[in-house]
Amino acid sequence: MGVVSPNGTGKEAFCRAVLAGKSGVKRITRFDSSPLLVHIAGEIPEFDELAWVDARERKHVSRVVPLCLAATTEAIADSGLDMAAMSLDEKRQIGIILGTGGGAQEFSEQQYRLWHSGKEKQVSLFCIPSGTMGTIPSEISMRFGFRGYAHVVTAGCTSSTDALGYAYQHIQAGIQPMFVAGGVDSPVTEGIIKGYTMIRALTQSWNDQPERASRPFSADRDGFVLAEGSWMFVLEDYDHAKARGAQIYAEITGYAATCEAYHRVRMSESPEEPARAITLALEESRLAPEDIQYVSLHGTSTEMNDRVETRALKLALGDHAYKIPMSGLKSQIGHAQGACGSASVAATLIAMEHGSVPPTINLDSPDPDCDLDYVPDVGRKVSIEHAVCNCVGFGSKNSALVLKKIA
């Protein structure tokens, strides 16, 4: 895996931060946020875009491109693949399925700003192709020479969970033996913050204490924190990985997705469909609720989402839901939109490897409607063989992955 996260760039830094419960939420530095009602985000100001994209090319691509290139480079190195030594036929066996929510919205917003401020000559020649989400996986393929699938999944918050699920299904079906898959998003812009503020989705209460702003399952939560980042993985057929001596973090044993068909933003109060996604993923894995030792939660820090997700876990896992440690990564990094599912998977792999559940920080005032074991503030030693990564989001969509640790 490879990571560029608000609380740590590189998988080792991310690992240390996640297990320690380190917040990556901070005051926005990329632009002047003073005219806005929200001044904080899970931003990565130290990330050097020009280390990954030539200065002449940077004006022609979105920030998601260097973010994803950095995470993919680390994932490939971590996997032991030597792209330079690969034949054309071998590169044809590697595809990319990328999940993103807003993708190049940041780039398009900048292009429109140039157009409407009379700076047409500064507009990128590639404002159209680079402004679409479909070109992002192509940028990654071109950099590394992947000749297989080059697809993007954009399904709101579940985008990268679905991307990993689709890669899993393609490998399972024998269509292609290897994928680079995961998620990337960079939605920290003036326009996007204004849009989310209009629908009262972002917290405005913690501008002076950014690290305390993301508060899933706490009674005083009042909205999520926008975040950026990229979390990428190399997925491959098990026998293929064993044959080349690859280190295997975990196996995907189940994936499922459902839709409530309810509303473009709000969730239904009924937990039936998010619970059904978890149940179907467990059924594909041939596991019972009692076989699960950890759940990585969606936990946006919005009042309805946290409450309904808690109900869904109880419905899917029954009484065992009260016995499983669970945690919300967004308490540490904010909501990375379509990349949040892959962030959750990365944190779960770390939890499995180290036998330690990451904490849900900022859980100061437990909500009576959110009464499961969210591992507040301090991590906990737990041996994890099977874990569920849960994801719910805009458009009434729900996704769940089940991971199995490989000894």
Secondary structure as UniProt FT lines:
FT   STRAND          2..5
FT   TURN            6..7
FT   STRAND          8..9
FT   HELIX           11..20
FT   STRAND          26..27
FT   TURN            34..35
FT   STRAND          40..42
FT   TURN            45..46
FT   HELIX           49..51
FT   HELIX           55..58
FT   TURN            59..60
FT   HELIX           64..79
FT   HELIX           83..85
FT   HELIX           88..91
FT   TURN            92..93
FT   STRAND          94..99
FT   TURN            103..104
FT   HELIX           105..116
FT   TURN            117..118
FT   HELIX           120..122
FT   TURN            125..128
FT   HELIX           129..131
FT   HELIX           133..135
FT   HELIX           136..144
FT   STRAND          150..153
FT   HELIX           156..158
FT   HELIX           159..172
FT   TURN            173..174
FT   STRAND          178..185
FT   HELIX           190..198
FT   TURN            199..200
FT   TURN            207..208
FT   HELIX           210..212
FT   TURN            216..217
FT   TURN            219..220
FT   STRAND          226..227
FT   STRAND          229..236
FT   HELIX           238..243
FT   TURN            244..245
FT   STRAND          250..259
FT   HELIX           272..285
FT   HELIX           289..291
FT   STRAND          294..296
FT   HELIX           303..317
FT   HELIX           318..323
FT   STRAND          326..327
FT   HELIX           330..333
FT   HELIX           337..339
FT   HELIX           340..354
FT   STRAND          356..357
FT   TURN            361..362
FT   TURN            368..369
FT   STRAND          380..381
FT   STRAND          386..393
FT   HELIX           394..396
FT   STRAND          397..405
//
